[in-house]
Amino acid sequence: MDQIAEQNTCNCFCHFEKLRDPSHNWAYPVTQLETYLAKANLRVIHSEILHKEIEFEPWAKRMGAGAKTIAQLRARLRNAPDDVRAFWSPRKEKGKVLFMLTEGIIVGRKG
């Protein structure tokens, strides 16, 4: 299980996540991950996409992001292209910023 992105949101999402977490590499669409498993001779027996709404501030701070980085992340979330904003679904509720993280689970079996 890991974060995934849609094909048209990968680049924007990955730069956003890497700003928060410098160890982050990339987030692939589930279809790409399934292709990688097939190339490794693994048969996909289950694939699932999960959407979870998360509060922005604790998420940003979890990796030790400072005030400057949090401000940059907030600006990227607010000013993202329309398709990326649709993917993240950012919104405010009771003074808190919430957005959607998307994760994928893929189970593969040899043979």
Residue pairs with C-beta under 8 A, 6 or more apart in sequence:
1 50
1 103
1 104
1 105
2 27
2 103
2 104
3 17
3 27
3 101
3 102
3 103
3 104
4 27
4 28
4 29
4 30
4 33
4 49
4 102
4 103
4 104
5 13
5 14
5 27
5 28
5 29
5 87
5 102
6 29
6 83
6 87
6 102
7 29
7 31
7 32
8 83
9 83
9 84
9 87
10 26
10 27
10 28
10 29
12 76
12 80
12 81
12 84
13 27
13 84
13 87
13 88
14 24
14 25
14 26
14 27
15 76
16 73
16 76
16 77
16 80
17 24
17 27
18 24
19 65
19 69
19 72
19 73
19 76
20 59
20 60
20 63
20 65
20 69
20 73
21 63
28 36
30 47
30 49
30 104
30 106
33 104
33 106
34 44
34 47
34 106
37 43
37 44
37 106
37 108
38 44
40 108
41 110
41 111
42 108
42 109
42 110
43 108
43 109
43 110
43 111
44 106
44 107
44 108
45 107
45 108
45 109
46 105
46 106
46 107
47 104
47 105
47 106
47 107
48 104
48 105
48 106
49 102
49 103
49 104
49 105
50 102
50 103
50 104
50 105
51 100
51 101
51 102
52 100
52 101
52 103
53 89
53 98
53 99
53 100
53 101
54 98
54 99
54 100
54 101
55 96
55 97
55 98
56 73
56 74
56 77
56 90
56 96
56 97
56 98
56 99
57 70
57 96
57 97
59 101
60 69
60 70
60 73
60 74
61 70
65 73
74 97
77 88
77 90
77 97
77 99
78 90
80 88
87 100
87 102
88 99
88 100
89 99
89 100
90 97
90 98
90 99
90 100
91 97
91 98
91 99
92 98
